[in-house]
Structure formats: C-alpha cells, structure tokens
Amino acid sequence: MMRTRPVKAVLEALEAPARIALMTALGVTKPTTGHDWKRRAERLVRASGLKYTIVRPGWFDYNEPDEQHLVLRQGDTHWAGNPSDGVISRAQIARVLVASLSSDAADRKTFELIAEKGEAQDDLDPLFAALQDDSGLDGPADHENLPLDGEPQDFLADLDALSGRF
C-alpha cells in the first residue's frame, strides 16, 4: 500500500472550505525512498484545490534558547542530513502551523522552517507574504528530480482523483 493513502483519505473526507497545514520535512526533495512519499503527499495536497500551507521544519529541538528568530526559506537546498541544515523547536513549529491556518498570506505556500539567533517575530504574516506562491505540483524552486512520468501508477491514479476536487 502506498504511504500517501492516509493523506488521500483525509483529503477525500474534507469538505470545502477546509484549510490544511501539512508538515513534512526539510530535505524532502532529496531523492530517497523515505522522502519520496512525503513529497508525494505534498503533491496530493497541492492538487486538491484546498487552501493549504506546507511546512518543512528543520531538526527538532536542537536550537539554543537564544535561537528564536524564525527563518522561512524555499527551494529545499539544505541536504546535509544533520542539524547544520537548520534547527527549530517543536513549539516554534506548532506556532507556525497554527498561524498558517488563519493567514491568507500563508495560503498555497511551501517552505522550510528554521530558527536562528535573535528575537521571535510577533507577526508571522510578513514572513508568509514574502514567500513565493506554489505553482503546479511542487514548491517554488524545488529540485526537478521526481518526474511525474516515473511515479507509481497507483499514486498517479490518486493524484488524478484528487485534482481540482475543490
């Protein structure tokens, strides 16, 4: 069974006007079996037509107490596979996910989330607004290394069934 089936089932159960905050992982575009299914889940969410935000957090709870300044980046360029890719606390991840659900500026955005030295921002809307919108099935500047013509047929069927549903 495809690992994206639970995401498909949730998307099918939702009714508009639902809003989704999906958390995947930093490095999701790095070609690996574990990351490919996360990237497919992102593609299902994008294809659904629902409002969404996709957050790819850095390494959980490796940050220092003075690392409170949130940084949102796009393009998934950090693939070291260790905390040098970026760090973030679970509380910061939760704050961003919850804030994205009520922010029009966060709609149709995919980004990596890390924290750096500095104070926490009070308002996250300017951070969301500065990001590029998603277009198509991948995030802005994502690596083009998971072509649709190479995807499993059952995933392509799921993608087709969800496309433009809302």
C-alpha positions as CSV (number, residue, x, y, z in Angstrom):
1,M,0.0,0.0,0.0
2,M,1.3,3.5,-0.9
3,R,2.2,5.6,2.1
4,T,0.3,8.5,0.7
5,R,-3.1,6.7,1.1
6,P,-3.7,8.2,4.5
7,V,-3.2,11.7,3.1
8,K,-5.6,10.9,0.2
9,A,-8.2,9.5,2.6
10,V,-8.1,12.7,4.7
11,L,-8.4,14.9,1.6
12,E,-11.3,12.9,0.4
13,A,-13.1,13.2,3.7
14,L,-12.7,17.0,3.9
15,E,-15.3,19.4,2.6
16,A,-14.6,22.9,1.3
17,P,-13.8,25.3,2.8
18,A,-11.3,23.3,4.7
19,R,-7.7,24.6,5.3
20,I,-4.7,22.3,5.6
21,A,-1.4,22.7,7.4
22,L,0.8,19.8,6.4
23,M,4.2,19.2,8.0
24,T,6.7,17.2,6.0
25,A,10.5,17.5,6.4
26,L,13.5,19.6,5.5
27,G,15.3,17.8,2.6
28,V,12.1,16.3,1.2
29,T,13.3,16.8,-2.3
30,K,16.5,14.8,-1.7
31,P,15.9,11.6,-3.7
32,T,15.4,8.9,-1.1
33,T,12.6,6.3,-0.5
34,G,11.6,8.0,2.8
35,H,11.4,11.4,1.3
36,D,9.7,10.5,-2.0
37,W,6.4,9.5,-0.2
38,K,6.5,12.8,1.8
39,R,6.9,14.7,-1.5
40,R,4.0,12.7,-3.0
41,A,1.8,13.7,0.0
42,E,2.7,17.3,-0.7
43,R,1.7,16.9,-4.3
44,L,-1.7,15.4,-3.3
45,V,-2.4,18.4,-1.0
46,R,-1.4,20.9,-3.8
47,A,-3.6,19.1,-6.3
48,S,-6.6,19.0,-4.1
49,G,-7.6,22.6,-4.7
50,L,-8.0,23.3,-0.9
51,K,-6.3,26.1,0.9
52,Y,-3.0,24.9,2.4
53,T,0.4,25.6,3.8
54,I,3.2,23.0,3.7
55,V,5.9,23.4,6.3
56,R,9.2,21.6,6.1
57,P,10.8,22.0,9.5
58,G,14.5,21.7,10.3
59,W,15.9,19.5,13.1
60,F,13.6,19.4,16.1
61,D,14.8,20.8,19.4
62,Y,18.5,21.2,18.5
63,N,18.3,25.0,18.8
64,E,19.7,27.1,21.6
65,P,17.4,29.2,23.9
66,D,18.5,32.4,22.0
67,E,17.5,31.0,18.6
68,Q,14.0,32.4,18.4
69,H,14.1,34.3,15.1
70,L,12.1,32.3,12.5
71,V,13.5,31.9,9.0
72,L,11.3,30.7,6.2
73,R,13.2,29.6,3.1
74,Q,12.3,27.9,-0.2
75,G,14.0,25.6,-2.6
76,D,14.9,22.8,-0.2
77,T,18.7,23.4,-0.6
78,H,20.0,22.0,2.7
79,W,20.6,18.3,2.4
80,A,23.4,17.6,4.9
81,G,21.1,15.3,6.9
82,N,22.1,16.8,10.3
83,P,21.4,19.9,12.4
84,S,23.7,22.0,10.2
85,D,20.6,22.1,7.8
86,G,18.8,24.2,10.3
87,V,17.1,23.8,13.7
88,I,13.7,24.6,15.2
89,S,11.9,23.9,18.4
90,R,8.6,21.9,18.4
91,A,6.9,24.9,20.0
92,Q,8.0,27.1,17.1
93,I,6.8,24.5,14.6
94,A,3.4,24.4,16.3
95,R,3.2,28.2,16.3
96,V,3.8,28.4,12.6
97,L,1.4,25.6,11.7
98,V,-1.4,27.1,13.8
99,A,-0.7,30.6,12.5
100,S,-0.8,29.4,8.9
101,L,-4.4,28.2,9.3
102,S,-5.7,31.7,9.7
103,S,-3.3,33.6,7.5
104,D,-4.3,34.4,3.9
105,A,-0.6,35.3,3.3
106,A,0.3,31.6,4.1
107,D,-2.1,30.1,1.5
108,R,-0.5,28.0,-1.2
109,K,3.0,28.3,0.3
110,T,5.6,25.7,0.8
111,F,8.7,26.5,2.9
112,E,11.5,25.2,5.1
113,L,11.3,26.5,8.7
114,I,14.3,27.0,10.9
115,A,15.3,29.3,13.8
116,E,18.4,31.5,14.1
117,K,19.8,33.7,16.9
118,G,17.6,36.6,17.6
119,E,14.2,37.5,19.0
120,A,10.9,35.9,17.9
121,Q,8.8,37.8,15.5
122,D,5.4,38.9,16.8
123,D,3.6,38.8,13.5
124,L,4.1,36.0,11.1
125,D,2.1,37.4,8.2
126,P,5.1,39.4,6.8
127,L,7.2,36.2,6.7
128,F,4.4,34.3,4.9
129,A,3.8,37.2,2.5
130,A,7.5,37.4,1.5
131,L,7.4,33.8,0.1
132,Q,6.7,32.8,-3.5
133,D,3.3,31.1,-4.1
134,D,3.4,27.4,-5.2
135,S,2.6,26.8,-8.8
136,G,2.0,23.3,-10.1
137,L,2.6,20.2,-8.0
138,D,5.9,21.2,-6.4
139,G,7.1,24.1,-4.2
140,P,8.9,27.1,-5.7
141,A,12.5,26.3,-6.7
142,D,12.2,22.6,-5.7
143,H,14.5,20.2,-7.4
144,E,13.0,18.7,-10.5
145,N,14.1,15.2,-9.6
146,L,10.9,13.3,-9.1
147,P,9.2,13.4,-12.5
148,L,5.6,12.5,-12.8
149,D,6.2,10.1,-15.7
150,G,8.3,8.0,-13.3
151,E,5.7,7.9,-10.5
152,P,3.9,4.7,-9.5
153,Q,0.6,4.2,-11.3
154,D,-1.4,4.0,-8.1
155,F,-0.1,7.4,-7.0
156,L,-0.9,8.9,-10.4
157,A,-4.5,7.5,-10.0
158,D,-4.8,9.1,-6.6
159,L,-3.4,12.4,-7.9
160,D,-5.9,12.3,-10.8
161,A,-8.8,11.5,-8.5
162,L,-8.0,14.5,-6.2
163,S,-7.0,17.0,-8.8
164,G,-9.3,20.1,-8.8
165,R,-11.7,18.3,-6.4
166,F,-12.5,21.7,-4.7
